[in-house]
Amino acid sequence: MTEKRIIIQELGEDGLLLPVLVNRALLANDRIKYFFTLLQTAQERADHPERALPTMRTERETAGIESEQYDTVVLGAQRIDEELYSVPFLPDILLGIRDSMEEMIAPFAAHGREEAQGFIQRKDSLLGTLHEEPEGTISSSLITTITSGEAGTGDSIHLLVMDLHRALNQLQTELSKETIDGAMTYMLGAGDDVLVRAFMAGINRTTPLRFDHPGLGTTATRTGNKLLIQNDIGVTDAHVLVVNVEEKTVSVVYTDIHMQRLEFFQSLFEGRQVRWQDTLSRRGSGQLEKTVYHLSVGTYTAANDADLAGFLSHLGSRIVFLIDWNRARKQLRNFLLNKDAISVLRWAADKEVGHMGFLRLGGDKLIYGALELAARVPLRYGEPLHQLLGRDRSIEYLRWVLKTATTGLRANNPRLLIQDEIKAELLRYFRSAHEGLVEICIDHASLLIEVGTAVRDSLLHIQRSGDADFVVRSAKRAKEWESRADQLVVQVRTLSKRIEEAEFFLLLIDAADDALDELEEACFFTTLLPSIASSKPVNRKLTSMAELAVKAGQEYLKVLIAAQNIRKDYSRDEMQEFLTAVNRVISLEHECDEALRLTEKTIILESTDYKELRVYFEIARIIEEATNSLMKAVYIMHDTILEGMNR
């Protein structure tokens, strides 16, 4: 085209050069925005020399500027006084802005479009203000005049550039010569169509997952040595993806108003050796939906042509998962931790399920509707689902919801049918949670045994005149076990409020938790014994009581395990095992009651002062109360099992 440009101009057919001028104008747009950012970053560096700011090298290379001199501008910028800044290569920067603006206007002047004259008048007026202060410095106000994108504060070079870019995009659409698998293309080079088809293969494979949501429009052209592919993603004006392909190297330029979505986008390329530059945050025009947006540049070097095509296809296939991503995340966050909501969306992207089907069916209202049927008391807005079902089960269920919503809608199943399936599945999860309540109580019983064992071992250690630090460490572990047990109690309490016929589990674990709390308190009191005169006869009696408490806890655990079988389908031997364990806990409580009286007698005889007397009595009393609480727990289980058999 270079050789033909002169003859075309001689013939007065400048309109034939319009595609070339549009290409050059789009490149000029990249360059001038680079110069804007360079000036802003240099000013920020001069104002805050202690901050580590990027050299803008990646942005320079992406903008197609070869001169490496600009990589020293940010580091070399200095503040002269309150108004003036010294910026290296300032004349070249200002010249670059002038030349870039001229190139951006050239297509409109050549085409004779009606907006051309307005652009030229604004350009001439604004370029008149573009000058250096004395000795290569620039004022803060002039930097603002050049780079400000805020509407309502007067015209600026940045505002003119934004208007030109919008008009160029419209002109580019009008110039489209060919459509390749849905992408508008013009002036492609040899072999570019293969790469565009690879990118569009990914787009077209996953585009059904957006359903009727607008977006994913793609434009491709060649500018110099680079194939340029642009995708508009959704409808957000600052949400853009630009792909530069030069030989085997792909540069992905991505802008987003949501930092979490940008990080999510980067995560979609894990394992593909994409090198991401530091993310930059920039203030855009006041006309944007959000004035602050984030920019990230990723680079991938392909091994061969097949690898290049494969990467472009994967890149194209990921874009649909960015549409309405933040809305989906916020709605899933009503039921999950934020990191788990993001992990569900990542799973949906990896499995090519997506989240738009979920949103189309009602999003969070879909889940709340299911909960009204599944739970006895409807979940309140903002109350996490994971507190009812547990974290893992909630993640599993919501993955299933996203998959079912997508597959159902793509199969053209009635919306009501899909919603009923989602409700029925949640009922199944709640029934599973009901069965899991016994498992929670078993986990709690295991912690109870650990605390009881800590009490017994501490008393044995004191009896043998061991190191006092052992007793302190045991008490600390017992406190940690108590905290873990409290979490299990909260889980049962939450579930029991919302699941039919589950109240007795709360009564059961509350009684067992009383025993655990009492044993933990006894463990604390053992830490006081080494500091007072310790009687071995009393210690032996207390150790025997603690051993009875441990055995009672072990038998209580057997009661729970046996009850699991009885609640399903049981034999006579299984019932006998359950009843034997129940009776054993009751017998151990009676033994502990008798042991308490003997221990109290020994305490009276052996104690030498009131401190020793008080500590001994507290330990003995607490251990006996623990076995009494365990007896109460097994009675609750016993009565519930027998009543269930009667029904």
PyMOL commands that set and color helices and strands:
alter all, ss='L'
color gray80, all
select helices_A, chain A and resi 2-10+14-47+57-62+68-76+90-111+116-127+134-136+140-147+157-175+192-210+259-267+305-322+325-332+338-350+356-360+364-374+386-389+391-410+415-463+468-496+503-526+529-531+536-566+572-606+610-646
alter helices_A, ss='H'
color red, helices_A
select strands_A, chain A and resi 78-79+84-86+137-139+178-180+183-186+218-223+226-231+240-246+249-256+275-276+280-283+292-301
alter strands_A, ss='S'
color yellow, strands_A
deselect
rebuild
show_as cartoon
